[in-house]
Amino acid sequence: MLTTWFQGLLFGIAYIAPIGLQNLFMINTALAQPRKRALRVALIVTFFLTFHSP
């Protein structure tokens, strides 16, 4: 039973870990900056992800 729990934990970490630098920047900005600046950063990052993705 413990091995099943441990495998599930590792799978969850592997699934969540590769969030990317832009998403990490957005999360950090949302937590550390005022709402107006966080929304501005979210819009800019969303724009670049939408229109400049390969």
C-alpha positions in Angstrom: 0.0 0.0 0.0 2.8 2.4 0.8 4.5 1.8 -2.6 1.2 2.6 -4.3 1.0 5.9 -2.4 4.6 6.7 -3.1 4.1 6.0 -6.8 1.1 8.3 -6.8 3.1 11.0 -5.1 5.9 10.8 -7.6 3.4 10.8 -10.5 1.8 13.9 -9.1 5.2 15.7 -8.7 6.2 14.7 -12.2 2.9 16.0 -13.6 3.0 19.4 -11.8 6.8 20.1 -11.9 7.3 21.2 -15.5 5.2 24.4 -15.1 7.6 26.5 -17.1 9.4 29.8 -16.3 6.7 32.0 -17.6 4.1 30.4 -15.4 6.4 30.5 -12.4 7.0 34.2 -13.1 3.2 34.8 -13.3 2.6 33.0 -10.0 5.4 34.9 -8.3 4.1 38.2 -9.6 0.5 37.4 -8.6 1.6 36.7 -5.0 4.1 39.5 -4.6 2.8 42.4 -6.5 -0.4 44.5 -6.4 -3.4 43.3 -8.3 -3.1 45.9 -11.1 0.5 44.9 -11.9 -0.3 41.2 -11.7 -3.1 41.6 -14.2 -0.8 43.5 -16.5 1.8 40.8 -16.4 -0.8 38.1 -16.9 -2.1 39.9 -20.0 1.3 40.4 -21.5 2.4 36.7 -20.9 -1.0 35.5 -22.3 -0.5 37.6 -25.4 3.0 36.2 -26.0 1.9 32.7 -25.4 -1.0 33.0 -27.7 0.5 34.8 -30.6 4.1 33.9 -30.5 4.0 30.2 -29.8 5.6 27.9 -32.5 
